[in-house]
Amino acid sequence: MSVTIKDVDRQSRAFRKGITSGDKLISINGNDIVDVLDYRFYQVNRNTELCIQKPDGKIKKIKIKKQEYEELGLEFETYLMDEQHSCRNKCIFCFIDQLPKGMRDTLYFKDDDSRLSFLFGNYITLTNLTEHEINRIIKMHISPINVSVHTTNPELRCRMMNNRFAGSSLDALRRFAEAGLIINCQIVACPGINDGEELKRTLDDLEKLNVECVAVVPVGLTRYRQNLYPLTPYTKKTAAETLDIIEQYGEKFIEKYGRRTVYAADEFYIKAQRPIPEPDFYEGYPALENGVGLIALQKEEIELALEEREYNDLLSYTVSVVCGECPYDYLVRNISLINKKFPNVKINVYKIKNNFFGGGIDVTGLVTGGDLIEQLRSRDLGSKLLVPSCMLRFEGDIFLDDVSIEQVERELNIKVNVTDNSGESLVSGITKED
């Protein structure tokens, strides 16, 4: 195995040792280099010996002495140094399978890559892992590792993921736990399938592994589910029943381990029509990426940001904020805290119905530019429109439906400011005059 070097930093020790673009990196200190994990793990030593293959086929051993953790300065064709691993499952709840046709290609790619789990916090199902990768994760002590568990019932997991190896792959979870790795788990709860007694079984099993965190999120269902497994959304009653189980186990974990460990996504509280817990409940917000504690954190951040801002009665204008239907009532309450300190600033909060994906999708992060334009066209928007970054792709310029920020500005004749997903950024966006 070898990886082709695309470029070499001219200020690096590797460049001074004669390593150039087009060379192939075979190994570092006798360890084969297959991808970014191998490279990043083995390059940290002070004394490194690189096995390099030159374009003419000659093999050279090059010794480099450097500071510990100093980068070698090699660049490769892709960040991962090979192709991204795609998902082999056909999960009954997969959101990507519920996307309409005609969207940009990148939205249809199903990631299931252990390297991205470590580097960026992505979740993996374990079904993609080879024995080599399992051993490498343990050897390198890659931690935390984020796992989409869904259920620990092997037969049910196979059915839910439509993969005959989905049950046996759970053995990797046990091996990671025995190796002392930190494990964060995600459960997509589907009414009548993996909640109720099955959820209790899963949480009991995960307790035995002493996992770091378990986030339970309700399944999201779009209107594009033709010929897919029949699933139903959570109701007030079923959401409350599931929430009872999650909170019961949370208290059990606190009593036994001193930490809550298992949390429900904010959506469960909203669907069950129950108050969002206070910030202390979330113990440092370990599962924000799963929508756990977002509302409580926003309120806390808004309060802290307002303490640091002086009252300014000269601020007098109108600004608009948008969100999905799900968190609307809570956002209005949080916004009212800003209004109390800056009463001359009129803040419109508009909830956007997700017509693009259908009524079953009501979270802010899946609101599209087209729905923004359609539903805000005749509204009083004031001097600027604040859009949270969770609605946009990573680059921060395009919505899920490929509508750009510039298109929204042009269609609505309004300046659009993108705020990050923090309460502090929201306060800043509202109270900063443009």
C-alpha positions in Angstrom: 0.0 0.0 0.0 1.1 3.6 -0.7 -0.3 7.1 -0.9 0.8 9.6 -3.6 2.1 12.9 -2.3 0.4 15.8 -4.0 2.6 18.6 -2.6 5.2 19.3 0.0 5.4 22.4 2.2 8.6 24.2 1.1 9.3 25.3 4.7 9.1 21.7 6.0 11.9 19.3 6.9 10.4 16.8 4.4 11.1 19.3 1.6 14.6 19.9 2.7 15.2 16.1 2.7 14.2 15.9 -0.9 10.7 14.6 -0.8 8.7 16.1 -3.7 5.3 16.0 -5.4 4.6 12.7 -7.1 6.6 10.6 -4.5 4.6 7.8 -2.8 4.6 7.5 1.0 4.7 3.7 1.8 5.4 3.7 5.6 6.5 5.7 8.6 8.7 3.9 11.1 7.8 0.6 9.5 4.0 1.2 9.8 2.0 1.1 6.5 0.3 4.3 5.6 -3.1 3.8 4.1 -5.0 6.9 5.0 -5.1 10.1 7.1 -5.4 8.2 10.5 -2.2 6.3 9.8 -0.4 9.4 8.7 -1.5 11.6 11.6 -0.9 8.9 14.2 2.6 7.9 13.1 4.0 11.3 12.1 3.9 12.7 15.7 7.2 11.1 16.8 10.4 13.1 17.1 12.4 10.6 15.1 10.7 9.3 11.9 11.9 7.1 9.1 9.8 7.5 5.9 9.8 4.8 3.3 9.4 6.7 0.0 8.9 5.4 -3.6 10.2 7.8 -6.2 8.4 8.2 -9.6 11.1 6.0 -11.2 10.2 3.2 -8.8 13.3 3.5 -6.6 12.6 3.0 -2.8 14.3 5.5 -0.4 14.5 5.5 3.4 14.5 9.1 4.7 15.1 9.9 8.3 13.7 13.1 9.7 14.3 14.5 13.2 11.7 17.1 14.3 9.8 18.4 17.2 7.2 16.0 18.7 3.8 16.6 17.0 5.4 18.9 14.4 3.8 18.3 11.0 5.9 16.6 8.3 4.5 19.0 5.7 3.1 16.5 3.2 -0.1 17.2 1.3 -2.3 14.6 -0.4 -5.0 14.5 -3.1 -7.8 14.3 -0.6 -8.1 15.0 3.1 -8.7 11.4 3.9 -6.0 10.3 1.5 -8.4 7.9 -0.1 -12.1 7.6 -0.9 -14.7 8.3 1.7 -16.5 5.2 2.9 -20.2 5.1 2.1 -22.9 3.4 4.1 -23.8 -0.2 3.3 -27.2 -0.2 5.1 -30.7 0.5 3.9 -32.1 1.8 7.2 -35.9 2.0 7.4 -35.6 5.5 8.8 -32.8 6.8 6.6 -33.4 10.5 5.9 -31.4 10.5 2.7 -33.8 7.9 1.2 -36.6 10.4 1.8 -35.0 13.2 -0.2 -36.7 14.3 -3.5 -35.0 13.8 -6.8 -33.0 16.5 -8.4 -31.0 17.9 -5.5 -27.2 18.3 -5.6 -25.3 15.0 -5.7 -23.5 15.5 -2.4 -26.8 15.4 -0.4 -27.4 11.8 -1.5 -24.1 10.5 -0.2 -24.4 8.3 2.8 -21.4 8.6 5.0 -20.3 5.7 7.3 -16.6 6.4 7.8 -14.8 5.7 11.1 -12.1 8.2 10.3 -14.7 11.0 10.1 -16.1 9.8 13.4 -12.8 10.6 15.1 -11.9 13.7 13.0 -15.3 15.5 12.8 -17.6 13.7 15.2 -19.6 11.8 12.5 -21.6 8.8 13.6 -20.9 5.3 12.3 -23.0 2.1 12.3 -20.1 -0.3 12.7 -21.2 -2.4 9.7 -18.5 -0.9 7.6 -15.6 -1.8 9.9 -13.1 -4.4 8.9 -11.1 -6.4 11.4 -8.1 -4.3 10.5 -10.0 -1.1 11.2 -11.3 -2.3 14.5 -7.8 -3.3 15.6 -6.4 0.0 14.4 -8.9 2.0 16.4 -8.1 0.0 19.5 -4.3 0.2 18.9 -4.4 4.0 18.3 -6.9 4.4 21.1 -9.1 6.6 18.8 -11.5 8.3 21.1 -14.3 9.3 21.3 -15.9 7.1 18.8 -19.5 7.9 17.8 -21.9 5.0 17.1 -25.4 5.0 15.6 -26.7 2.1 17.7 -30.5 2.3 17.4 -31.0 -1.0 19.1 -28.8 -3.7 20.8 -31.3 -6.4 19.8 -29.3 -8.1 17.0 -32.3 -9.4 15.1 -34.1 -6.1 15.3 -31.0 -4.2 14.3 -30.6 -6.3 11.2 -34.2 -5.6 10.3 -34.0 -1.9 11.0 -30.8 -1.5 9.0 -31.6 -4.1 6.3 -28.1 -5.5 6.8 -27.5 -9.1 7.9 -24.3 -8.1 9.6 -25.8 -5.3 11.6 -26.4 -7.5 14.7 -23.0 -9.1 14.8 -21.2 -5.8 14.2 -22.3 -4.8 17.7 -19.4 -6.9 19.0 -17.1 -4.1 18.0 -18.9 -1.9 20.5 -18.1 -4.3 23.3 -14.4 -4.5 22.2 -14.2 -0.7 22.1 -15.6 -0.5 25.6 -13.2 -3.2 26.9 -10.3 -1.2 25.4 -11.4 1.8 27.4 -12.5 4.0 24.5 -15.0 6.8 25.1 -18.2 5.9 23.2 -21.0 8.2 22.3 -24.2 6.6 21.1 -27.1 7.8 19.0 -30.6 6.1 18.8 -33.1 7.1 16.2 -36.3 6.1 17.9 -39.2 4.8 15.7 -42.6 4.5 17.3 -43.6 0.9 18.0 -40.3 -0.5 16.6 -37.3 0.3 18.8 -38.9 2.3 21.6 -40.8 1.0 24.6 -39.4 -2.3 25.9 -36.8 -2.4 23.1 -35.5 1.0 24.2 -35.2 -0.2 27.8 -33.3 -3.3 26.6 -30.9 -1.1 24.6 -30.3 1.3 27.5 -29.7 -1.6 29.8 -27.1 -3.0 27.4 -25.4 0.3 26.9 -25.2 0.8 30.7 -23.2 -2.4 31.0 -20.7 -0.9 28.5 -20.4 2.3 30.5 -20.8 4.5 27.4 -20.2 8.2 27.8 -23.4 9.5 26.3 -26.6 8.3 24.7 -28.8 10.7 22.6 -32.3 9.6 21.6 -33.9 11.4 18.7 -37.3 11.0 17.1 -37.4 9.7 13.5 -37.9 12.4 10.9 -40.3 11.7 8.1 -40.6 13.7 4.9 -43.4 13.4 2.3 -41.1 11.5 -0.1 -41.6 8.0 1.4 -43.1 6.2 -1.5 -42.3 2.5 -1.4 -40.4 2.9 1.9 -41.0 1.1 5.1 -44.2 2.4 6.7 -43.3 4.5 9.7 -45.5 6.8 11.8 -44.4 10.1 13.5 -44.4 10.6 17.3 -47.6 12.0 18.8 -47.9 13.8 22.1 -48.8 10.5 23.9 -46.0 8.4 22.3 -43.4 11.1 22.7 -44.4 11.4 26.4 -44.1 7.7 26.9 -40.7 7.6 25.3 -39.5 10.6 27.3 -40.6 8.9 30.5 -38.3 6.0 29.7 -35.4 8.2 28.8 -35.7 10.4 32.0 -36.1 7.3 34.1 -32.9 5.8 32.8 -31.2 9.2 33.2 -32.0 9.2 36.9 -30.8 5.6 37.2 -27.5 6.6 35.6 -27.1 9.6 37.9 -27.7 7.4 41.0 -25.2 4.7 39.8 -22.5 6.8 38.0 -23.1 10.4 39.1 -24.0 11.5 35.5 -27.1 11.4 33.5 -25.6 9.8 30.4 -28.9 9.4 28.4 -30.7 12.4 27.0 -33.7 13.1 24.8 -33.6 15.5 21.9 -35.5 18.8 22.4 -38.1 17.5 19.8 -39.3 15.0 22.3 -40.1 17.7 24.9 -41.8 19.8 22.3 -43.9 17.0 20.9 -44.8 15.9 24.4 -45.7 19.5 25.3 -43.4 19.5 28.3 -41.0 22.2 29.5 -37.4 22.1 28.3 -35.1 21.3 31.2 -32.8 23.9 32.8 -29.2 24.1 31.6 -27.8 22.1 34.6 -29.8 19.1 33.4 -27.6 18.7 30.4 -24.3 18.5 32.3 -22.2 20.5 29.8 -24.3 19.7 26.7 -22.5 16.5 25.5 -25.0 15.8 22.6 -25.7 19.2 21.0 -25.1 17.7 17.5 -28.2 15.5 18.1 -30.4 18.4 19.0 -30.1 17.7 22.8 -30.2 20.9 24.9 -30.1 23.4 22.0 -32.9 25.5 23.4 -31.6 25.5 27.0 -28.2 26.5 25.8 -29.5 29.3 23.6 -31.4 30.7 26.5 -28.3 30.5 28.7 -26.1 32.1 26.1 -28.6 34.9 25.5 -28.7 35.7 29.2 -24.9 35.8 29.5 -24.6 38.0 26.3 -27.2 40.5 27.6 -25.3 40.8 30.9 -22.3 42.0 28.9 -24.2 44.6 26.8 -25.2 48.1 28.0 -28.6 49.4 27.4 -28.8 51.7 24.4 -32.0 53.6 23.9 -30.8 54.9 20.5 -31.3 51.5 19.0 -34.6 51.8 17.2 -35.3 49.6 14.1 -37.0 46.4 13.0 -35.3 43.1 12.5 -36.6 39.7 11.6 -35.6 36.2 12.8 -36.7 32.9 11.3 -36.9 29.3 12.5 -38.7 26.0 11.9 -42.2 25.3 13.4 -40.8 23.0 16.1 -38.8 25.5 18.3 -40.9 28.6 17.5 -42.6 29.1 20.8 -39.3 28.6 22.7 -37.4 31.0 20.4 -40.1 33.6 21.0 -39.6 33.3 24.7 -35.8 33.6 24.3 -36.1 36.6 22.0 -38.3 38.3 24.6 -35.3 38.4 26.9 -33.6 40.6 24.3 -36.7 42.8 23.9 -36.7 43.5 27.6 -33.3 45.1 27.5 -33.7 46.7 24.1 -37.4 47.7 24.0 -37.0 50.1 21.0 -35.8 47.2 18.8 -38.8 45.5 17.2 -38.0 41.8 16.7 -40.2 39.8 14.4 -40.0 36.0 14.8 -41.3 34.1 11.8 -41.9 30.3 11.8 -41.4 28.7 8.4 -43.5 25.7 7.5 -41.4 23.1 5.7 -43.4 22.7 2.5 -40.3 21.4 0.7 -40.0 18.2 2.8 -43.6 18.1 4.0 -45.4 18.8 7.3 -43.6 16.1 9.2 -40.3 18.0 9.1 -40.4 21.0 11.4 -36.9 21.6 12.7 -35.0 24.8 11.8 -32.0 23.1 10.2 -34.1 21.7 7.3 -35.8 24.9 6.3 -35.1 25.7 2.7 -34.5 29.0 0.9 -37.6 28.5 -1.3 -39.9 28.2 1.7 -38.3 31.3 3.2 -39.0 33.3 0.0 -42.5 32.0 -0.4 -43.6 32.6 3.2 -41.8 35.9 3.9 -42.6 37.7 0.6 -45.4 39.8 2.1 -44.1 40.1 5.6 -42.7 43.1 7.5 -39.0 42.2 7.6 -37.5 45.5 8.8 -33.9 46.4 8.0 -32.4 42.9 8.0 -33.3 39.2 8.2 -31.3 36.9 10.5 -30.9 33.3 9.2 -29.2 30.7 11.4 -26.2 28.9 9.9 -27.8 25.5 10.5 -30.0 26.1 7.5 -27.1 26.4 5.2 -24.4 24.0 3.9 -21.0 24.0 5.5 -19.7 26.8 3.3 -22.6 29.0 4.6 -24.0 30.1 1.2 -26.6 27.7 0.0 -29.8 26.2 1.5 -30.7 22.5 1.0 -32.8 23.3 -2.1 -29.8 25.1 -3.7 -31.3 28.5 -3.2 -28.5 31.0 -2.3 -28.3 33.7 0.2 -28.1 36.2 -2.7 -31.3 34.8 -4.2 -33.2 35.3 -0.9 -31.9 38.8 -0.6 -32.9 39.6 -4.1 -36.4 38.1 -3.9 -37.2 39.6 -0.6 -35.3 42.9 -1.1 -33.7 42.5 2.3 -30.2 42.2 3.8 -29.6 38.7 5.1 -27.2 38.2 8.0 -26.2 34.6 8.9 -25.8 34.0 12.6 -24.1 30.9 14.0 -26.2 28.7 16.2 -25.4 30.4 19.5 -27.4 32.7 21.6 -24.5 35.2 21.7 -24.5 35.4 17.9 -28.3 36.0 17.9 -28.0 38.9 20.4 -25.1 40.4 18.4 -27.1 40.1 15.2 -30.1 41.8 16.6 -28.4 44.6 18.5 -25.7 45.4 15.9 -26.7 48.3 13.6 -25.7 47.7 9.9 
